[in-house]
Amino acid sequence: GAYVEDIRLDEARRLLTATSLPVTDIAARSGFGSEERMRRAFHRHLKINPAAFRARFQQKDLKP
């Protein structure tokens, strides 16, 4: 249910920000099973796709 999806999203966010793994690998490692399922969950909960989430974090990380 929703709790499991929250755990998966937490892990996906951690992997997106802490690694340079491809999004497809992150989807598999975080338990979504497919990139499409992870993308839909990101849109539902965060209103952003995984690649944009990663890009936004990296931009913040680069500012002095």
PQR file with spaces between the fields and no chain letter, atoms N, CA, C, O and H, PARSE charges and radii, in Angstrom:
ATOM       1  N    GLY     1       0.787   -1.183    0.000 -0.4000 1.5000
ATOM       2  CA   GLY     1       0.000    0.000    0.000 -0.0000 2.0000
ATOM       3  C    GLY     1       0.842    1.266    0.000  0.5500 1.7000
ATOM       4  O    GLY     1       1.968    1.298   -0.497 -0.5500 1.4000
ATOM       5  N    ALA     2       0.267    2.282    0.562 -0.4000 1.5000
ATOM       6  CA   ALA     2       0.896    3.607    0.561 -0.0000 2.0000
ATOM       7  C    ALA     2       2.199    3.609    1.367  0.5500 1.7000
ATOM       8  O    ALA     2       3.162    4.276    0.988 -0.5500 1.4000
ATOM       9  H    ALA     2      -0.648    2.256    0.966  0.4000 1.0000
ATOM      10  N    TYR     3       2.230    2.868    2.472 -0.4000 1.5000
ATOM      11  CA   TYR     3       3.443    2.823    3.298 -0.0000 2.0000
ATOM      12  C    TYR     3       4.616    2.250    2.506  0.5500 1.7000
ATOM      13  O    TYR     3       5.721    2.793    2.534 -0.5500 1.4000
ATOM      14  H    TYR     3       1.448    2.326    2.779  0.4000 1.0000
ATOM      15  N    VAL     4       4.367    1.154    1.803 -0.4000 1.5000
ATOM      16  CA   VAL     4       5.422    0.513    1.014 -0.0000 2.0000
ATOM      17  C    VAL     4       5.903    1.459   -0.082  0.5500 1.7000
ATOM      18  O    VAL     4       7.104    1.560   -0.333 -0.5500 1.4000
ATOM      19  H    VAL     4       3.470    0.713    1.780  0.4000 1.0000
ATOM      20  N    GLU     5       4.969    2.152   -0.733 -0.4000 1.5000
ATOM      21  CA   GLU     5       5.363    3.094   -1.779 -0.0000 2.0000
ATOM      22  C    GLU     5       6.203    4.234   -1.201  0.5500 1.7000
ATOM      23  O    GLU     5       7.154    4.685   -1.838 -0.5500 1.4000
ATOM      24  H    GLU     5       3.994    2.070   -0.529  0.4000 1.0000
ATOM      25  N    ASP     6       5.861    4.696   -0.011 -0.4000 1.5000
ATOM      26  CA   ASP     6       6.660    5.744    0.642 -0.0000 2.0000
ATOM      27  C    ASP     6       8.089    5.269    0.904  0.5500 1.7000
ATOM      28  O    ASP     6       9.043    6.020    0.699 -0.5500 1.4000
ATOM      29  H    ASP     6       5.088    4.329    0.506  0.4000 1.0000
ATOM      30  N    ILE     7       8.235    4.034    1.353 -0.4000 1.5000
ATOM      31  CA   ILE     7       9.565    3.464    1.598 -0.0000 2.0000
ATOM      32  C    ILE     7      10.343    3.393    0.285  0.5500 1.7000
ATOM      33  O    ILE     7      11.523    3.741    0.233 -0.5500 1.4000
ATOM      34  H    ILE     7       7.460    3.424    1.520  0.4000 1.0000
ATOM      35  N    ARG     8       9.674    2.943   -0.768 -0.4000 1.5000
ATOM      36  CA   ARG     8      10.328    2.854   -2.081 -0.0000 2.0000
ATOM      37  C    ARG     8      10.744    4.236   -2.574  0.5500 1.7000
ATOM      38  O    ARG     8      11.842    4.401   -3.105 -0.5500 1.4000
ATOM      39  H    ARG     8       8.715    2.660   -0.725  0.4000 1.0000
ATOM      40  N    LEU     9       9.875    5.227   -2.402 -0.4000 1.5000
ATOM      41  CA   LEU     9      10.207    6.592   -2.821 -0.0000 2.0000
ATOM      42  C    LEU     9      11.399    7.131   -2.036  0.5500 1.7000
ATOM      43  O    LEU     9      12.279    7.777   -2.605 -0.5500 1.4000
ATOM      44  H    LEU     9       8.983    5.093   -1.971  0.4000 1.0000
ATOM      45  N    ASP    10      11.429    6.870   -0.748 -0.4000 1.5000
ATOM      46  CA   ASP    10      12.569    7.316    0.071 -0.0000 2.0000
ATOM      47  C    ASP    10      13.876    6.726   -0.455  0.5500 1.7000
ATOM      48  O    ASP    10      14.880    7.428   -0.582 -0.5500 1.4000
ATOM      49  H    ASP    10      10.715    6.345   -0.286  0.4000 1.0000
ATOM      50  N    GLU    11      13.851    5.431   -0.757 -0.4000 1.5000
ATOM      51  CA   GLU    11      15.058    4.777   -1.262 -0.0000 2.0000
ATOM      52  C    GLU    11      15.427    5.318   -2.645  0.5500 1.7000
ATOM      53  O    GLU    11      16.604    5.545   -2.925 -0.5500 1.4000
ATOM      54  H    GLU    11      13.036    4.861   -0.654  0.4000 1.0000
ATOM      55  N    ALA    12      14.441    5.524   -3.500 -0.4000 1.5000
ATOM      56  CA   ALA    12      14.709    6.058   -4.840 -0.0000 2.0000
ATOM      57  C    ALA    12      15.303    7.461   -4.748  0.5500 1.7000
ATOM      58  O    ALA    12      16.253    7.779   -5.463 -0.5500 1.4000
ATOM      59  H    ALA    12      13.485    5.339   -3.273  0.4000 1.0000
ATOM      60  N    ARG    13      14.757    8.295   -3.880 -0.4000 1.5000
ATOM      61  CA   ARG    13      15.303    9.655   -3.709 -0.0000 2.0000
ATOM      62  C    ARG    13      16.741    9.599   -3.202  0.5500 1.7000
ATOM      63  O    ARG    13      17.597   10.359   -3.655 -0.5500 1.4000
ATOM      64  H    ARG    13      13.985    8.037   -3.298  0.4000 1.0000
ATOM      65  N    ARG    14      16.999    8.701   -2.267 -0.4000 1.5000
ATOM      66  CA   ARG    14      18.360    8.552   -1.738 -0.0000 2.0000
ATOM      67  C    ARG    14      19.325    8.146   -2.852  0.5500 1.7000
ATOM      68  O    ARG    14      20.408    8.718   -2.980 -0.5500 1.4000
ATOM      69  H    ARG    14      16.305    8.084   -1.899  0.4000 1.0000
ATOM      70  N    LEU    15      18.932    7.164   -3.649 -0.4000 1.5000
ATOM      71  CA   LEU    15      19.799    6.695   -4.731 -0.0000 2.0000
ATOM      72  C    LEU    15      19.973    7.752   -5.820  0.5500 1.7000
ATOM      73  O    LEU    15      21.059    7.882   -6.385 -0.5500 1.4000
ATOM      74  H    LEU    15      18.053    6.700   -3.545  0.4000 1.0000
ATOM      75  N    LEU    16      18.923    8.501   -6.117 -0.4000 1.5000
ATOM      76  CA   LEU    16      19.025    9.554   -7.134 -0.0000 2.0000
ATOM      77  C    LEU    16      20.004   10.640   -6.710  0.5500 1.7000
ATOM      78  O    LEU    16      20.729   11.190   -7.539 -0.5500 1.4000
ATOM      79  H    LEU    16      18.041    8.395   -5.658  0.4000 1.0000
ATOM      80  N    THR    17      20.024   10.942   -5.433 -0.4000 1.5000
ATOM      81  CA   THR    17      20.872   12.037   -4.965 -0.0000 2.0000
ATOM      82  C    THR    17      22.276   11.577   -4.573  0.5500 1.7000
ATOM      83  O    THR    17      23.210   12.379   -4.590 -0.5500 1.4000
ATOM      84  H    THR    17      19.435   10.496   -4.759  0.4000 1.0000
ATOM      85  N    ALA    18      22.440   10.307   -4.221 -0.4000 1.5000
ATOM      86  CA   ALA    18      23.728    9.833   -3.716 -0.0000 2.0000
ATOM      87  C    ALA    18      24.541    9.046   -4.738  0.5500 1.7000
ATOM      88  O    ALA    18      25.718    8.771   -4.509 -0.5500 1.4000
ATOM      89  H    ALA    18      21.682    9.655   -4.208  0.4000 1.0000
ATOM      90  N    THR    19      23.926    8.682   -5.865 -0.4000 1.5000
ATOM      91  CA   THR    19      24.629    7.877   -6.863 -0.0000 2.0000
ATOM      92  C    THR    19      24.415    8.461   -8.254  0.5500 1.7000
ATOM      93  O    THR    19      23.611    9.372   -8.451 -0.5500 1.4000
ATOM      94  H    THR    19      22.969    8.906   -6.051  0.4000 1.0000
ATOM      95  N    SER    20      25.146    7.920   -9.199 -0.4000 1.5000
ATOM      96  CA   SER    20      24.927    8.290  -10.602 -0.0000 2.0000
ATOM      97  C    SER    20      24.334    7.113  -11.370  0.5500 1.7000
ATOM      98  O    SER    20      24.432    7.052  -12.596 -0.5500 1.4000
ATOM      99  H    SER    20      25.799    7.180   -9.040  0.4000 1.0000
ATOM     100  N    LEU    21      23.723    6.185  -10.649 -0.4000 1.5000
ATOM     101  CA   LEU    21      23.095    5.029  -11.288 -0.0000 2.0000
ATOM     102  C    LEU    21      22.012    5.485  -12.264  0.5500 1.7000
ATOM     103  O    LEU    21      21.357    6.501  -12.033 -0.5500 1.4000
ATOM     104  H    LEU    21      23.644    6.234   -9.654  0.4000 1.0000
ATOM     105  N    PRO    22      21.821    4.740  -13.354 -0.5600 1.5000
ATOM     106  CA   PRO    22      20.719    5.065  -14.264  0.2800 2.0000
ATOM     107  C    PRO    22      19.367    4.921  -13.556  0.5500 1.7000
ATOM     108  O    PRO    22      19.221    4.124  -12.629 -0.5500 1.4000
ATOM     109  N    VAL    23      18.399    5.692  -14.002 -0.4000 1.5000
ATOM     110  CA   VAL    23      17.070    5.677  -13.381 -0.0000 2.0000
ATOM     111  C    VAL    23      16.462    4.276  -13.437  0.5500 1.7000
ATOM     112  O    VAL    23      15.778    3.870  -12.498 -0.5500 1.4000
ATOM     113  H    VAL    23      18.518    6.339  -14.756  0.4000 1.0000
ATOM     114  N    THR    24      16.695    3.535  -14.510 -0.4000 1.5000
ATOM     115  CA   THR    24      16.145    2.180  -14.599 -0.0000 2.0000
ATOM     116  C    THR    24      16.709    1.282  -13.499  0.5500 1.7000
ATOM     117  O    THR    24      15.978    0.471  -12.931 -0.5500 1.4000
ATOM     118  H    THR    24      17.251    3.865  -15.274  0.4000 1.0000
ATOM     119  N    ASP    25      17.995    1.417  -13.195 -0.4000 1.5000
ATOM     120  CA   ASP    25      18.598    0.638  -12.110 -0.0000 2.0000
ATOM     121  C    ASP    25      18.023    1.050  -10.759  0.5500 1.7000
ATOM     122  O    ASP    25      17.768    0.204   -9.902 -0.5500 1.4000
ATOM     123  H    ASP    25      18.589    2.076  -13.657  0.4000 1.0000
ATOM     124  N    ILE    26      17.822    2.333  -10.574 -0.4000 1.5000
ATOM     125  CA   ILE    26      17.266    2.830   -9.314 -0.0000 2.0000
ATOM     126  C    ILE    26      15.845    2.316   -9.124  0.5500 1.7000
ATOM     127  O    ILE    26      15.461    1.943   -8.015 -0.5500 1.4000
ATOM     128  H    ILE    26      18.029    3.021  -11.270  0.4000 1.0000
ATOM     129  N    ALA    27      15.066    2.293  -10.195 -0.4000 1.5000
ATOM     130  CA   ALA    27      13.699    1.765  -10.110 -0.0000 2.0000
ATOM     131  C    ALA    27      13.723    0.315   -9.642  0.5500 1.7000
ATOM     132  O    ALA    27      12.926   -0.079   -8.790 -0.5500 1.4000
ATOM     133  H    ALA    27      15.377    2.596  -11.095  0.4000 1.0000
ATOM     134  N    ALA    28      14.628   -0.473  -10.192 -0.4000 1.5000
ATOM     135  CA   ALA    28      14.727   -1.881   -9.805 -0.0000 2.0000
ATOM     136  C    ALA    28      15.212   -2.029   -8.365  0.5500 1.7000
ATOM     137  O    ALA    28      14.649   -2.809   -7.597 -0.5500 1.4000
ATOM     138  H    ALA    28      15.275   -0.153  -10.884  0.4000 1.0000
ATOM     139  N    ARG    29      16.245   -1.290   -8.000 -0.4000 1.5000
ATOM     140  CA   ARG    29      16.828   -1.405   -6.654 -0.0000 2.0000
ATOM     141  C    ARG    29      15.887   -0.914   -5.562  0.5500 1.7000
ATOM     142  O    ARG    29      15.949   -1.398   -4.432 -0.5500 1.4000
ATOM     143  H    ARG    29      16.703   -0.656   -8.624  0.4000 1.0000
ATOM     144  N    SER    30      15.024    0.033   -5.880 -0.4000 1.5000
ATOM     145  CA   SER    30      14.120    0.568   -4.860 -0.0000 2.0000
ATOM     146  C    SER    30      12.784   -0.173   -4.825  0.5500 1.7000
ATOM     147  O    SER    30      11.897    0.188   -4.051 -0.5500 1.4000
ATOM     148  H    SER    30      14.973    0.427   -6.798  0.4000 1.0000
ATOM     149  N    GLY    31      12.634   -1.201   -5.652 -0.4000 1.5000
ATOM     150  CA   GLY    31      11.465   -2.066   -5.558 -0.0000 2.0000
ATOM     151  C    GLY    31      10.293   -1.702   -6.444  0.5500 1.7000
ATOM     152  O    GLY    31       9.226   -2.302   -6.317 -0.5500 1.4000
ATOM     153  H    GLY    31      13.354   -1.494   -6.281  0.4000 1.0000
ATOM     154  N    PHE    32      10.453   -0.746   -7.330 -0.4000 1.5000
ATOM     155  CA   PHE    32       9.338   -0.371   -8.197 -0.0000 2.0000
ATOM     156  C    PHE    32       9.122   -1.363   -9.333  0.5500 1.7000
ATOM     157  O    PHE    32       8.007   -1.487   -9.839 -0.5500 1.4000
ATOM     158  H    PHE    32      11.319   -0.258   -7.433  0.4000 1.0000
ATOM     159  N    GLY    33      10.163   -2.064   -9.737 -0.4000 1.5000
ATOM     160  CA   GLY    33      10.011   -3.055  -10.788 -0.0000 2.0000
ATOM     161  C    GLY    33      10.172   -2.505  -12.187  0.5500 1.7000
ATOM     162  O    GLY    33      10.626   -3.217  -13.083 -0.5500 1.4000
ATOM     163  H    GLY    33      11.069   -1.964   -9.326  0.4000 1.0000
ATOM     164  N    SER    34       9.809   -1.249  -12.392 -0.4000 1.5000
ATOM     165  CA   SER    34      10.002   -0.630  -13.704 -0.0000 2.0000
ATOM     166  C    SER    34      10.168    0.873  -13.538  0.5500 1.7000
ATOM     167  O    SER    34       9.707    1.473  -12.567 -0.5500 1.4000
ATOM     168  H    SER    34       9.441   -0.671  -11.664  0.4000 1.0000
ATOM     169  N    GLU    35      10.842    1.457  -14.519 -0.4000 1.5000
ATOM     170  CA   GLU    35      11.031    2.905  -14.503 -0.0000 2.0000
ATOM     171  C    GLU    35       9.685    3.627  -14.585  0.5500 1.7000
ATOM     172  O    GLU    35       9.493    4.664  -13.950 -0.5500 1.4000
ATOM     173  H    GLU    35      11.216    0.969  -15.307  0.4000 1.0000
ATOM     174  N    GLU    36       8.759    3.080  -15.362 -0.4000 1.5000
ATOM     175  CA   GLU    36       7.437    3.701  -15.524 -0.0000 2.0000
ATOM     176  C    GLU    36       6.683    3.755  -14.194  0.5500 1.7000
ATOM     177  O    GLU    36       6.080    4.778  -13.869 -0.5500 1.4000
ATOM     178  H    GLU    36       8.914    2.237  -15.878  0.4000 1.0000
ATOM     179  N    ARG    37       6.711    2.676  -13.432 -0.4000 1.5000
ATOM     180  CA   ARG    37       6.025    2.667  -12.133 -0.0000 2.0000
ATOM     181  C    ARG    37       6.632    3.695  -11.184  0.5500 1.7000
ATOM     182  O    ARG    37       5.915    4.379  -10.453 -0.5500 1.4000
ATOM     183  H    ARG    37       7.200    1.846  -13.696  0.4000 1.0000
ATOM     184  N    MET    38       7.958    3.797  -11.203 -0.4000 1.5000
ATOM     185  CA   MET    38       8.619    4.775  -10.344 -0.0000 2.0000
ATOM     186  C    MET    38       8.267    6.190  -10.788  0.5500 1.7000
ATOM     187  O    MET    38       8.003    7.056   -9.955 -0.5500 1.4000
ATOM     188  H    MET    38       8.540    3.241  -11.797  0.4000 1.0000
ATOM     189  N    ARG    39       8.264    6.428  -12.100 -0.4000 1.5000
ATOM     190  CA   ARG    39       7.932    7.752  -12.622 -0.0000 2.0000
ATOM     191  C    ARG    39       6.517    8.159  -12.198  0.5500 1.7000
ATOM     192  O    ARG    39       6.292    9.299  -11.793 -0.5500 1.4000
ATOM     193  H    ARG    39       8.479    5.724  -12.778  0.4000 1.0000
ATOM     194  N    ARG    40       5.572    7.229  -12.291 -0.4000 1.5000
ATOM     195  CA   ARG    40       4.191    7.530  -11.887 -0.0000 2.0000
ATOM     196  C    ARG    40       4.105    7.842  -10.395  0.5500 1.7000
ATOM     197  O    ARG    40       3.383    8.754   -9.992 -0.5500 1.4000
ATOM     198  H    ARG    40       5.755    6.303  -12.620  0.4000 1.0000
ATOM     199  N    ALA    41       4.833    7.093   -9.578 -0.4000 1.5000
ATOM     200  CA   ALA    41       4.826    7.344   -8.131 -0.0000 2.0000
ATOM     201  C    ALA    41       5.429    8.711   -7.819  0.5500 1.7000
ATOM     202  O    ALA    41       4.912    9.435   -6.968 -0.5500 1.4000
ATOM     203  H    ALA    41       5.420    6.352   -9.904  0.4000 1.0000
ATOM     204  N    PHE    42       6.517    9.070   -8.499 -0.4000 1.5000
ATOM     205  CA   PHE    42       7.122   10.386   -8.297 -0.0000 2.0000
ATOM     206  C    PHE    42       6.129   11.490   -8.649  0.5500 1.7000
ATOM     207  O    PHE    42       5.987   12.462   -7.908 -0.5500 1.4000
ATOM     208  H    PHE    42       6.937    8.481   -9.190  0.4000 1.0000
ATOM     209  N    HIS    43       5.443   11.338   -9.781 -0.4000 1.5000
ATOM     210  CA   HIS    43       4.469   12.354  -10.189 -0.0000 2.0000
ATOM     211  C    HIS    43       3.327   12.457   -9.178  0.5500 1.7000
ATOM     212  O    HIS    43       2.890   13.557   -8.842 -0.5500 1.4000
ATOM     213  H    HIS    43       5.559   10.549  -10.384  0.4000 1.0000
ATOM     214  N    ARG    44       2.851   11.321   -8.700 -0.4000 1.5000
ATOM     215  CA   ARG    44       1.745   11.304   -7.748 -0.0000 2.0000
ATOM     216  C    ARG    44       2.116   11.994   -6.436  0.5500 1.7000
ATOM     217  O    ARG    44       1.327   12.768   -5.894 -0.5500 1.4000
ATOM     218  H    ARG    44       3.207   10.427   -8.973  0.4000 1.0000
ATOM     219  N    HIS    45       3.298   11.716   -5.934 -0.4000 1.5000
ATOM     220  CA   HIS    45       3.684   12.207   -4.611 -0.0000 2.0000
ATOM     221  C    HIS    45       4.484   13.504   -4.628  0.5500 1.7000
ATOM     222  O    HIS    45       4.346   14.328   -3.723 -0.5500 1.4000
ATOM     223  H    HIS    45       3.939   11.087   -6.375  0.4000 1.0000
ATOM     224  N    LEU    46       5.320   13.693   -5.651 -0.4000 1.5000
ATOM     225  CA   LEU    46       6.244   14.830   -5.652 -0.0000 2.0000
ATOM     226  C    LEU    46       5.990   15.820   -6.782  0.5500 1.7000
ATOM     227  O    LEU    46       6.584   16.898   -6.812 -0.5500 1.4000
ATOM     228  H    LEU    46       5.432   13.023   -6.386  0.4000 1.0000
ATOM     229  N    LYS    47       5.106   15.456   -7.714 -0.4000 1.5000
ATOM     230  CA   LYS    47       4.776   16.324   -8.863 -0.0000 2.0000
ATOM     231  C    LYS    47       6.000   16.630   -9.723  0.5500 1.7000
ATOM     232  O    LYS    47       6.099   17.712  -10.301 -0.5500 1.4000
ATOM     233  H    LYS    47       4.624   14.580   -7.690  0.4000 1.0000
ATOM     234  N    ILE    48       6.929   15.682   -9.809 -0.4000 1.5000
ATOM     235  CA   ILE    48       8.152   15.848  -10.596 -0.0000 2.0000
ATOM     236  C    ILE    48       8.618   14.452  -11.016  0.5500 1.7000
ATOM     237  O    ILE    48       8.346   13.473  -10.321 -0.5500 1.4000
ATOM     238  H    ILE    48       6.848   14.803   -9.339  0.4000 1.0000
ATOM     239  N    ASN    49       9.317   14.360  -12.147 -0.4000 1.5000
ATOM     240  CA   ASN    49       9.813   13.041  -12.544 -0.0000 2.0000
ATOM     241  C    ASN    49      11.199   12.794  -11.933  0.5500 1.7000
ATOM     242  O    ASN    49      11.871   13.735  -11.513 -0.5500 1.4000
ATOM     243  H    ASN    49       9.538   15.156  -12.711  0.4000 1.0000
ATOM     244  N    PRO    50      11.618   11.532  -11.887 -0.5600 1.5000
ATOM     245  CA   PRO    50      12.889   11.209  -11.228  0.2800 2.0000
ATOM     246  C    PRO    50      14.101   11.941  -11.802  0.5500 1.7000
ATOM     247  O    PRO    50      14.967   12.383  -11.047 -0.5500 1.4000
ATOM     248  N    ALA    51      14.174   12.073  -13.118 -0.4000 1.5000
ATOM     249  CA   ALA    51      15.324   12.757  -13.728 -0.0000 2.0000
ATOM     250  C    ALA    51      15.352   14.232  -13.334  0.5500 1.7000
ATOM     251  O    ALA    51      16.421   14.777  -13.060 -0.5500 1.4000
ATOM     252  H    ALA    51      13.471   11.714  -13.732  0.4000 1.0000
ATOM     253  N    ALA    52      14.199   14.874  -13.303 -0.4000 1.5000
ATOM     254  CA   ALA    52      14.129   16.282  -12.901 -0.0000 2.0000
ATOM     255  C    ALA    52      14.472   16.434  -11.418  0.5500 1.7000
ATOM     256  O    ALA    52      15.123   17.403  -11.028 -0.5500 1.4000
ATOM     257  H    ALA    52      13.331   14.431  -13.525  0.4000 1.0000
ATOM     258  N    PHE    53      14.036   15.476  -10.591 -0.4000 1.5000
ATOM     259  CA   PHE    53      14.384   15.494   -9.171 -0.0000 2.0000
ATOM     260  C    PHE    53      15.899   15.456   -9.008  0.5500 1.7000
ATOM     261  O    PHE    53      16.467   16.225   -8.232 -0.5500 1.4000
ATOM     262  H    PHE    53      13.508   14.689  -10.908  0.4000 1.0000
ATOM     263  N    ARG    54      16.551   14.556   -9.744 -0.4000 1.5000
ATOM     264  CA   ARG    54      18.011   14.443   -9.675 -0.0000 2.0000
ATOM     265  C    ARG    54      18.670   15.738  -10.139  0.5500 1.7000
ATOM     266  O    ARG    54      19.593   16.228   -9.487 -0.5500 1.4000
ATOM     267  H    ARG    54      16.090   13.931  -10.374  0.4000 1.0000
ATOM     268  N    ALA    55      18.212   16.292  -11.245 -0.4000 1.5000
ATOM     269  CA   ALA    55      18.801   17.529  -11.779 -0.0000 2.0000
ATOM     270  C    ALA    55      18.637   18.683  -10.795  0.5500 1.7000
ATOM     271  O    ALA    55      19.559   19.477  -10.610 -0.5500 1.4000
ATOM     272  H    ALA    55      17.462   15.894  -11.774  0.4000 1.0000
ATOM     273  N    ARG    56      17.485   18.777  -10.173 -0.4000 1.5000
ATOM     274  CA   ARG    56      17.238   19.851   -9.204 -0.0000 2.0000
ATOM     275  C    ARG    56      18.176   19.723   -8.013  0.5500 1.7000
ATOM     276  O    ARG    56      18.734   20.717   -7.549 -0.5500 1.4000
ATOM     277  H    ARG    56      16.736   18.131  -10.323  0.4000 1.0000
ATOM     278  N    PHE    57      18.349   18.505   -7.518 -0.4000 1.5000
ATOM     279  CA   PHE    57      19.247   18.296   -6.382 -0.0000 2.0000
ATOM     280  C    PHE    57      20.676   18.644   -6.763  0.5500 1.7000
ATOM     281  O    PHE    57      21.379   19.305   -5.998 -0.5500 1.4000
ATOM     282  H    PHE    57      17.895   17.697   -7.894  0.4000 1.0000
ATOM     283  N    GLN    58      21.115   18.205   -7.944 -0.4000 1.5000
ATOM     284  CA   GLN    58      22.488   18.470   -8.369 -0.0000 2.0000
ATOM     285  C    GLN    58      22.725   19.964   -8.541  0.5500 1.7000
ATOM     286  O    GLN    58      23.814   20.443   -8.226 -0.5500 1.4000
ATOM     287  H    GLN    58      20.544   17.669   -8.565  0.4000 1.0000
ATOM     288  N    GLN    59      21.743   20.713   -9.028 -0.4000 1.5000
ATOM     289  CA   GLN    59      21.891   22.164   -9.168 -0.0000 2.0000
ATOM     290  C    GLN    59      22.075   22.811   -7.800  0.5500 1.7000
ATOM     291  O    GLN    59      22.932   23.680   -7.637 -0.5500 1.4000
ATOM     292  H    GLN    59      20.858   20.324   -9.283  0.4000 1.0000
ATOM     293  N    LYS    60      21.285   22.400   -6.823 -0.4000 1.5000
ATOM     294  CA   LYS    60      21.417   22.950   -5.469 -0.0000 2.0000
ATOM     295  C    LYS    60      22.782   22.611   -4.894  0.5500 1.7000
ATOM     296  O    LYS    60      23.390   23.423   -4.196 -0.5500 1.4000
ATOM     297  H    LYS    60      20.589   21.695   -6.955  0.4000 1.0000
ATOM     298  N    ASP    61      23.259   21.412   -5.187 -0.4000 1.5000
ATOM     299  CA   ASP    61      24.532   20.942   -4.654 -0.0000 2.0000
ATOM     300  C    ASP    61      25.712   21.731   -5.232  0.5500 1.7000
ATOM     301  O    ASP    61      26.755   21.842   -4.587 -0.5500 1.4000
ATOM     302  H    ASP    61      22.766   20.752   -5.753  0.4000 1.0000
ATOM     303  N    LEU    62      25.557   22.276   -6.434 -0.4000 1.5000
ATOM     304  CA   LEU    62      26.656   22.982   -7.091 -0.0000 2.0000
ATOM     305  C    LEU    62      26.782   24.441   -6.669  0.5500 1.7000
ATOM     306  O    LEU    62      27.823   25.056   -6.896 -0.5500 1.4000
ATOM     307  H    LEU    62      24.710   22.186   -6.958  0.4000 1.0000
ATOM     308  N    LYS    63      25.747   25.002   -6.064 -0.4000 1.5000
ATOM     309  CA   LYS    63      25.803   26.410   -5.660 -0.0000 2.0000
ATOM     310  C    LYS    63      26.749   26.580   -4.479  0.5500 1.7000
ATOM     311  O    LYS    63      26.793   25.725   -3.594 -0.5500 1.4000
ATOM     312  H    LYS    63      24.901   24.501   -5.879  0.4000 1.0000
ATOM     313  N    PRO    64      27.510   27.681   -4.455 -0.5600 1.5000
ATOM     314  CA   PRO    64      28.463   27.899   -3.345  0.2800 2.0000
ATOM     315  C    PRO    64      27.774   28.172   -2.019  0.5500 1.7000
ATOM     316  O    PRO    64      28.444   28.372   -1.005 -0.5500 1.4000
